[in-house]
């Protein structure tokens, strides 16, 4: 299971992917890919972004964050981009499909946090951005594609979910990653925009239930509504 999830993280999580360990406020550090510096958000803005993050869901513990800074400079964003560069994707444009554009949003104020249980993880990012930064729908060619991760071929199949609408825009997907020998896993992604705040959530586990993603979406939108009043 751990290997399957690691493989998924390498090719899918350009945003806050499989961040682990402990982190608070990241030190100022420039990323070569985005030119962004992590510690560049005003205290009031950082507080607003942190307030939009979820508390630890029942049964989960915080494993990373909350980290605040410009999106391209966040440690988690840099790790995700580096992981995608290290993998070999059949369709490179699919590695970060349905996720926030780290290059376009390099200087956008952001916050991120990660949680985990023994069987999976949840990562949430909140970014202050204009409506056009909301992730585009899944490209048709990305519904099914392959990637080579650590010398192993992984097949990814994604389907859109009929999640109840939240905020001004919202979408949800479940991706199944298959690498054989029963070592499959799933990634659920949720994106919601309310006003000038966009949140994305990535849930990784062995077998995900849509209603679980819907509930996360509902709770996340409640937080967005509270801080954007």
C-alpha positions as CSV (number, residue, x, y, z in Angstrom):
1,X,0.0,0.0,0.0
2,X,2.8,2.4,0.9
3,X,4.5,1.9,-2.4
4,X,1.3,2.4,-4.4
5,X,0.5,5.6,-2.6
6,X,4.1,6.8,-3.1
7,X,3.7,6.2,-6.9
8,X,0.5,8.1,-7.1
9,X,2.0,11.0,-5.2
10,X,4.9,11.2,-7.7
11,X,2.8,11.6,-10.7
12,X,-0.4,13.3,-9.5
13,X,0.2,15.7,-6.6
14,X,1.8,18.9,-7.9
15,X,0.0,20.6,-5.1
16,X,1.0,19.8,-1.6
17,X,1.2,16.1,-2.6
18,X,2.4,13.7,-0.1
19,X,4.0,16.1,2.3
20,X,5.0,14.3,5.5
21,X,6.9,15.1,8.6
22,X,6.4,18.3,10.6
23,X,6.4,21.8,9.4
24,X,5.2,25.2,10.7
25,X,6.1,28.4,8.9
26,X,8.6,27.6,6.1
27,X,11.8,29.6,6.0
28,X,12.3,32.0,3.1
29,X,13.5,30.0,0.2
30,X,13.5,30.6,-3.6
31,X,12.3,27.8,-5.9
32,X,14.1,27.6,-9.3
33,X,11.0,26.6,-11.2
34,X,8.7,29.3,-10.0
35,X,11.0,32.0,-8.6
36,X,8.7,32.3,-5.6
37,X,9.8,32.9,-2.0
38,X,7.9,31.1,0.7
39,X,7.8,33.8,3.4
40,X,6.1,36.6,1.5
41,X,2.5,36.9,2.8
42,X,1.2,39.6,5.1
43,X,0.3,38.3,8.6
44,X,-3.4,39.2,8.2
45,X,-3.6,37.4,4.9
46,X,-1.8,34.4,6.3
47,X,-4.2,34.3,9.2
48,X,-7.2,34.3,6.9
49,X,-5.8,31.5,4.8
50,X,-5.0,29.4,7.8
51,X,-8.6,30.0,9.1
52,X,-9.9,28.5,5.8
53,X,-8.0,25.2,6.4
54,X,-9.8,22.2,7.9
55,X,-9.2,21.0,11.4
56,X,-8.0,17.4,11.6
57,X,-10.9,15.1,10.4
58,X,-12.0,12.4,12.8
59,X,-9.4,9.7,13.1
60,X,-6.7,11.7,11.3
61,X,-3.6,13.5,12.7
62,X,-1.7,16.5,11.4
63,X,1.5,15.4,9.7
64,X,2.5,18.7,7.9
65,X,1.8,22.3,8.4
66,X,0.0,24.6,8.4
67,X,2.5,26.2,6.1
68,X,1.8,29.7,4.6
69,X,3.6,31.7,2.0
70,X,3.4,32.4,-1.7
71,X,2.1,29.2,-3.5
72,X,5.1,28.6,-5.6
73,X,7.4,28.9,-2.7
74,X,5.7,26.4,-0.4
75,X,7.8,23.4,0.5
76,X,5.0,21.1,-0.4
77,X,4.5,22.7,-3.9
78,X,8.2,22.4,-4.6
79,X,8.2,18.8,-3.6
80,X,5.2,18.0,-5.8
81,X,6.8,19.7,-8.9
82,X,10.1,17.9,-8.3
83,X,8.3,14.6,-8.1
84,X,6.5,15.1,-11.4
85,X,9.8,16.0,-13.1
86,X,11.3,12.7,-11.9
87,X,8.5,10.6,-13.2
88,X,7.9,9.6,-16.9
89,X,4.4,10.3,-18.0
90,X,2.8,9.0,-21.1
91,X,0.9,12.3,-21.3
92,X,2.9,15.0,-19.4
93,X,-0.1,17.4,-19.3
94,X,-2.0,14.9,-17.1
95,X,0.4,14.9,-14.1
96,X,-1.2,18.0,-12.6
97,X,-4.6,17.9,-14.4
98,X,-7.4,19.2,-12.2
99,X,-4.9,20.8,-9.8
100,X,-3.8,24.4,-9.3
101,X,-1.2,25.8,-11.7
102,X,1.9,26.3,-9.6
103,X,3.6,28.4,-12.2
104,X,0.6,30.7,-12.8
105,X,0.0,31.0,-9.1
106,X,3.7,31.2,-8.0
107,X,3.2,34.5,-6.2
108,X,-0.3,33.9,-4.9
109,X,-0.8,33.9,-1.1
110,X,-1.5,30.3,0.1
111,X,-1.7,27.9,3.0
112,X,-1.4,24.1,3.1
113,X,-1.9,21.4,5.7
114,X,-1.7,17.5,5.6
115,X,-3.3,14.8,7.7
116,X,-2.9,11.1,7.8
117,X,-4.2,7.8,9.1
118,X,-2.5,4.4,8.9
119,X,-4.3,3.8,5.6
120,X,-4.0,7.1,3.7
121,X,-3.6,10.8,3.7
122,X,-5.4,14.1,3.1
123,X,-3.8,17.3,1.9
124,X,-5.6,20.7,1.6
125,X,-4.3,23.9,0.0
126,X,-6.1,27.3,0.1
127,X,-5.0,30.0,-2.4
128,X,-6.0,33.6,-2.8
129,X,-6.5,34.0,-6.5
130,X,-8.8,35.3,-9.3
131,X,-11.6,33.1,-10.6
132,X,-9.6,32.2,-13.8
133,X,-7.2,30.3,-11.6
134,X,-9.8,27.7,-10.7
135,X,-8.6,24.3,-12.1
136,X,-10.0,23.5,-15.6
137,X,-12.1,20.3,-16.1
138,X,-10.2,17.1,-16.7
139,X,-8.9,16.9,-20.3
140,X,-10.4,14.0,-22.2
141,X,-7.0,12.5,-22.9
142,X,-6.3,12.3,-19.1
143,X,-9.2,10.0,-18.2
144,X,-6.7,7.1,-18.7
145,X,-3.0,7.3,-19.0
146,X,0.2,5.6,-17.9
147,X,3.4,6.7,-16.1
148,X,6.7,5.0,-15.1
149,X,7.4,5.5,-11.4
150,X,10.6,4.1,-9.8
151,X,10.8,1.6,-12.8
152,X,7.2,0.4,-12.4
153,X,4.4,1.1,-14.9
154,X,1.3,2.6,-13.3
155,X,-2.0,3.1,-15.0
156,X,-4.3,6.0,-13.9
157,X,-8.0,6.1,-14.6
158,X,-10.0,9.1,-13.5
159,X,-13.8,9.7,-13.4
160,X,-15.7,12.9,-12.5
161,X,-18.0,12.8,-9.6
162,X,-21.5,14.3,-9.3
163,X,-20.7,16.2,-6.2
164,X,-23.3,18.7,-4.9
165,X,-22.3,22.3,-6.0
166,X,-20.3,24.3,-3.4
167,X,-19.3,27.9,-3.5
168,X,-19.1,29.6,-6.9
169,X,-17.4,26.7,-8.6
170,X,-16.7,23.1,-7.5
171,X,-15.5,19.8,-9.0
172,X,-14.5,16.4,-7.7
173,X,-12.8,13.3,-9.1
174,X,-11.6,9.9,-8.1
175,X,-8.5,8.4,-9.8
176,X,-7.6,4.7,-9.5
177,X,-3.9,3.9,-9.8
178,X,-3.2,0.3,-10.9
179,X,0.2,-1.2,-10.7
180,X,-0.6,-4.9,-10.4
181,X,-0.4,-7.5,-7.7
182,X,-3.3,-6.0,-5.8
183,X,-1.2,-3.0,-5.0
184,X,-3.8,-0.5,-6.3
185,X,-4.9,2.8,-4.6
186,X,-7.2,5.7,-5.2
187,X,-6.8,9.5,-5.2
188,X,-9.8,11.7,-4.6
189,X,-9.6,15.4,-5.6
190,X,-11.9,18.2,-4.7
191,X,-11.7,21.8,-5.8
192,X,-13.9,24.6,-4.6
193,X,-13.9,28.4,-5.3
194,X,-15.7,30.9,-3.2
195,X,-15.0,34.5,-4.1
196,X,-11.2,35.1,-4.2
197,X,-10.3,31.9,-2.4
198,X,-9.7,28.5,-4.0
199,X,-9.3,25.3,-2.0
200,X,-8.1,21.9,-3.3
201,X,-8.1,18.7,-1.3
202,X,-6.4,15.5,-2.2
203,X,-7.4,12.3,-0.4
204,X,-5.3,9.2,-0.9
205,X,-6.4,5.7,0.2
206,X,-7.0,2.1,-0.7
207,X,-10.7,2.5,-1.5
208,X,-12.4,5.8,-1.4
209,X,-16.1,6.5,-1.2
210,X,-17.6,9.5,-3.0
211,X,-19.7,10.5,-0.1
212,X,-16.6,10.9,2.0
213,X,-15.3,13.4,-0.6
214,X,-18.6,15.2,-0.7
215,X,-18.5,15.6,3.1
216,X,-15.0,17.1,2.9
217,X,-16.2,19.4,0.2
218,X,-19.1,20.6,2.4
219,X,-16.9,21.2,5.4
220,X,-14.3,23.0,3.3
221,X,-16.9,25.3,1.7
222,X,-18.3,26.2,5.2
223,X,-14.8,27.4,6.1
224,X,-14.5,29.4,2.9
225,X,-17.9,31.0,3.5
226,X,-16.9,32.0,7.0
227,X,-13.7,33.7,6.1
228,X,-15.0,35.4,3.0
229,X,-18.0,37.1,4.6
